[in-house]
Amino acid sequence: MAKKQIKDPEKGLENVEGALNSTESFIEENQNLISWILLAIIVIIFGIIAFNKYYVRPHSEEASYELSKAEYFFGEGNYQTALEGDGAECIGFEGVIDGYKRTDAGRIAKYYAGVSCYKLGKYDEAADYLKSFSCDNEILNLEAELLLGDVYVELDDVQTAIKQFEKVAKKNNQILSPRALLKAGIAYESLQNKEAALKAYQTIKDDFNSSDEAREIDKYIARVK
């Protein structure tokens, strides 16, 4: 049997001391460089804090204020002014998007702009806004996806509209999924695809029977049987 080699503890200690001496030598030789690096890190950290405090936060608050003015006109059904502004006090959703791109308000404004364009019959513009919209609110994202399907219907691109509706339906949202399925069924009917329409309607009846859409779904089912 081969004998195990016994490590010399003194030799290991010498290696540790050698490493420590090398580190100390490096620090002594590069003291100025290390000091500058630490100073740069401190400056960057304080720069980020100052940027958030004196620019990002006020900029976000200003964006929210401008968004609220456009939302007022939107709530009144004045979609043109909500979208483009009134040339005086309100810059409109377009102004919020252009002036406050990186704020939450700037992102939400894209959704409102998409809805406004849809209401005004500007379907190509509505599609552009809705496709570029994204936020942290899952429901609002689904609302935008659903409306994008409606936009495609208006653009006579029914197949793409159906894909949008089915995309929303697959999310299994108790409010928006049955609405999306109903829209998909109607779109399938317009293409004379009664089998696919029936499947969409039946899914509402089976999986979303407590939804508003389920209350009258039997008449849709009867229509395609």
Secondary structure, 3 states (H helix, E strand, C coil): CCCCCCCCHHHHHHHHHHHHHHHHHHHHHCHHHHHHHHHHHHHHHHHHHHHHHHHHHHHHHHHHHHHHHHHHHHHCCCHHHHHHCCCCCCCHHHHHHHHCCCCHHHHHHHHHHHHHHHHCCCHHHHHHHHHHCCCCCHHHHHHHHHHHHHHHHHCCCHHHHHHHHHHHHCCCCCCHHHHHHHHHHHHHHHCCCHHHHHHHHHHHHHHCCCCCHHHHHHHHHHHHC
